[in-house]
Amino acid sequence: MKRALLVLLVVLLAWAWQERQALGDFPGILPAYSAKEYCSCRFVMGFDVAYCRSYVRQYLPLSLLEEDSAARTVLAEGLGQRSQAAWQGQREGCRLLP
């Protein structure tokens, strides 16, 4: 039993080492997706706040989802990362800000 657990641990560590770049990028995906999709939902499609919040809800919760209606920007924070999206215009939609 202990040997099987040790083999499983070694395989898991080898997989994690191979996927280290993807695993390192993962925390930034949640807030980036949420900011961009919420911005598009609100300012491109014109849906209400409650619908858009439920639309971007994920299994992993955001610690912050803030909308500035006047500036048409959205700030999302989750897993220790922040992303901001802004409405560019009717033809361009929303994009992530650097």
C-alpha positions, 0 to 999 in steps of 0.5 A, spaced: 500 500 500 505 504 501 509 503 495 503 504 491 502 511 494 509 513 493 508 511 486 502 515 485 506 521 488 512 520 484 507 520 478 503 526 480 509 530 481 512 528 475 506 531 471 506 537 475 513 538 473 511 537 466 505 542 467 508 547 471 507 553 466 500 551 465 499 551 473 503 557 474 498 561 469 492 558 472 490 563 477 490 569 472 485 565 468 479 566 473 479 574 473 481 575 466 475 571 464 470 574 469 472 581 467 472 580 460 465 576 460 462 580 465 464 587 461 461 584 455 455 581 458 453 588 461 456 593 456 455 589 449 449 585 450 446 590 455 443 585 460 442 587 468 447 586 473 444 580 477 444 576 470 451 578 469 454 576 475 450 569 475 453 568 468 460 569 470 459 565 476 465 559 477 466 554 481 472 558 484 469 564 487 472 571 485 474 575 491 472 582 488 467 583 482 466 591 481 463 595 475 464 602 474 458 604 469 460 611 468 467 608 465 464 602 463 470 598 466 470 591 470 475 589 475 475 582 477 480 579 483 480 571 484 486 567 486 490 573 488 490 576 481 487 582 478 484 583 471 480 589 468 476 589 462 474 596 459 468 597 453 472 599 447 465 601 443 459 597 440 463 594 434 470 592 438 466 590 444 470 589 451 478 588 452 482 586 457 487 592 460 494 591 461 
